[in-house]
Every structure is written in structure tokens, then in C-alpha cells.
Amino acid sequence: MFKPNTTVACIVRCQDKFLIVEEIDDGQRVFNQPAGHLEADETLIDAAKRELYEETGLSLEPQKLVGIYHSEIKEKNIQYLRFCYAIELGEQDFPETFPQDSDIIAARWMTWAEIEQKTSQMRSFMVQHCIKEYLAGKSYPLDAVQSYL
């Protein structure tokens, strides 16, 4: 039976900036949303909160689901099922970040224009794609995905 890799990602917006992590992937410096893999016996929202904490040191609650995405990296023969959540912090001060994961170089607050300039340095095309959908107003309530663990 085929089982795609299940991942979660968080779009965190404060004022007009997004929280992006700079990390090492396959020996390269890349930019990503706080994101990672679902672990056994973990709900998707719990996975999103855990990954956000590990990569930024922030304990925040997802507020809405931006979308569910099925993608592939053909050269690695890997498929992903990605659940992307949004967290909006409004006009408050930018929270200070303290990445816990040793693969994270830094967590940075970046404008959409700055993110667009780094297209070739994104870990995946999904980073910008999800932010574009978020900026277009796409979202679903958290209970659109039910967990029965």
C-alpha cells in the first residue's frame, strides 16, 4: 500500500511579515515555513504546534486551515500530503524566536516581497504557493479535518 509522507506547515503572520525559517536541507541553506512530519499518535494540529515550537521556540495555536496539498519530488520519488495552517498575530510586536532544532539556522520575519526574491532558495515551491493562497483569502475552519485518535 502506498503511503505519502504527511507533513504540516504554519504560516505565521505578524503585521505584514511572515515567519520563515532558514535551515539546512541536503547540505544547502534553504528557506521554509515552520514545517515537518506528522509523528505516530499525533493529531495534525498537535504536529503543527510541535514543529512551530521546535523550529521557532513559539507556542502558538493554529487558527485556520489554509489548505491540503498533494505534491511530488520526482527526482527523489517522494510524495507529500501537506496540511498548511495559518496563525495571525495582528499588529502586536514581533515575538522573539528561539529555535530548538539544531538544523534551524534562524527564524526570520520577512515581507512577501522578500520571500518572492528568494524563490530559488525555497526548500519547496509549496512555501510560496501556500502563502499566495493565504494572501488570496483561502482558508477553512480547523474542524474541516477531524481527528479520532
C-alpha positions as CSV (number, residue, x, y, z in Angstrom):
1,M,0.0,0.0,0.0
2,F,1.3,3.5,-0.9
3,K,1.6,6.0,1.9
4,P,2.7,9.5,1.1
5,N,4.8,11.5,3.7
6,T,2.3,13.5,5.8
7,T,3.6,17.0,6.7
8,V,2.3,20.1,8.4
9,A,3.3,23.7,7.9
10,C,2.5,27.0,9.6
11,I,2.0,30.4,8.0
12,V,2.6,32.8,10.9
13,R,1.9,36.4,10.1
14,C,2.6,39.4,12.3
15,Q,1.9,42.9,10.9
16,D,2.8,42.5,7.2
17,K,5.6,39.9,7.7
18,F,5.8,36.1,7.7
19,L,7.8,33.9,9.9
20,I,10.3,32.0,7.8
21,V,13.0,29.6,9.0
22,E,16.4,29.3,7.4
23,E,17.6,25.7,7.6
24,I,20.0,23.2,6.2
25,D,18.5,20.6,3.8
26,D,20.7,18.2,1.9
27,G,23.7,20.4,2.8
28,Q,22.1,23.5,1.4
29,R,20.8,26.7,3.1
30,V,17.1,27.0,2.3
31,F,14.1,28.9,3.5
32,N,10.9,27.3,4.7
33,Q,7.8,27.8,6.8
34,P,8.0,26.2,10.2
35,A,7.1,22.7,9.0
36,G,7.8,19.0,9.4
37,H,6.4,15.5,9.5
38,L,3.4,14.1,11.4
39,E,4.5,11.6,14.1
40,A,2.7,8.5,15.3
41,D,-0.3,9.1,17.6
42,E,-0.2,12.8,17.0
43,T,-3.0,15.0,15.6
44,L,-2.3,17.3,12.7
45,I,-2.8,20.4,14.9
46,D,-0.5,19.0,17.6
47,A,2.1,18.3,14.9
48,A,1.9,21.8,13.6
49,K,2.2,23.3,17.1
50,R,5.2,21.0,17.9
51,E,7.0,21.8,14.6
52,L,6.4,25.5,15.2
53,Y,7.9,25.3,18.7
54,E,10.9,23.2,17.6
55,E,11.8,25.5,14.8
56,T,11.0,28.9,16.3
57,G,10.5,28.5,20.0
58,L,7.0,29.9,19.7
59,S,4.0,28.2,21.3
60,L,1.0,29.4,19.2
61,E,-2.3,27.9,18.2
62,P,-3.3,27.4,14.6
63,Q,-6.4,29.4,13.8
64,K,-7.4,28.1,10.4
65,L,-6.5,25.6,7.7
66,V,-5.2,27.2,4.5
67,G,-5.3,24.0,2.5
68,I,-4.3,20.4,2.0
69,Y,-1.8,19.8,-0.8
70,H,-0.6,16.6,-2.5
71,S,2.8,17.1,-4.2
72,E,5.8,15.2,-5.5
73,I,9.6,15.5,-5.8
74,K,10.0,13.3,-8.9
75,E,13.8,13.1,-8.7
76,K,13.6,11.7,-5.2
77,N,10.4,9.6,-5.9
78,I,8.7,11.1,-2.8
79,Q,5.2,12.3,-2.5
80,Y,3.8,14.5,0.3
81,L,0.4,15.2,1.7
82,R,0.8,18.7,3.3
83,F,-1.6,20.4,5.8
84,C,-0.9,24.1,6.0
85,Y,-2.3,26.1,8.9
86,A,-2.4,29.9,9.5
87,I,-1.7,31.9,12.6
88,E,-2.4,35.7,12.6
89,L,-0.8,37.8,15.3
90,G,-2.1,41.1,14.1
91,E,-0.3,44.3,14.9
92,Q,1.5,43.2,18.1
93,D,5.3,43.4,18.4
94,F,7.2,40.6,16.6
95,P,7.7,37.8,19.1
96,E,11.3,36.8,19.7
97,T,12.2,33.4,18.3
98,F,14.4,30.7,19.9
99,P,14.8,27.8,17.5
100,Q,15.1,24.5,19.4
101,D,16.1,22.3,16.4
102,S,19.8,22.3,15.5
103,D,19.0,22.2,11.8
104,I,17.5,25.7,12.0
105,I,19.9,28.5,11.5
106,A,17.5,31.2,12.3
107,A,13.8,32.2,12.2
108,R,13.2,35.5,10.4
109,W,10.3,37.8,9.9
110,M,10.1,38.6,6.1
111,T,7.8,40.5,3.9
112,W,6.1,38.8,0.9
113,A,8.4,40.8,-1.4
114,E,11.5,39.4,0.4
115,I,10.1,35.9,0.2
116,E,9.5,36.3,-3.5
117,Q,13.1,37.4,-4.0
118,K,14.2,34.1,-2.5
119,T,12.3,31.7,-4.9
120,S,15.4,29.8,-5.9
121,Q,16.3,29.3,-2.2
122,M,13.0,27.9,-1.0
123,R,13.0,24.4,0.3
124,S,9.9,23.7,-1.8
125,F,7.7,25.6,-4.2
126,M,4.9,24.9,-1.7
127,V,6.2,27.6,0.7
128,Q,5.4,30.4,-1.7
129,H,2.3,28.6,-3.1
130,C,0.7,28.3,0.4
131,I,1.4,31.9,1.2
132,K,-0.1,33.1,-2.1
133,E,-3.2,31.1,-1.3
134,Y,-3.3,32.6,2.2
135,L,-2.9,36.1,0.8
136,A,-5.8,35.3,-1.6
137,G,-8.0,34.6,1.4
138,K,-8.2,30.9,1.0
139,S,-9.0,29.2,4.4
140,Y,-11.1,26.5,6.1
141,P,-12.1,26.1,9.7
142,L,-9.9,23.9,11.8
143,D,-12.7,21.3,12.2
144,A,-12.6,20.7,8.4
145,V,-10.1,17.9,9.3
146,Q,-11.3,15.6,12.1
147,S,-9.0,13.5,14.3
148,Y,-10.2,10.3,16.0
149,L,-7.0,9.3,17.8
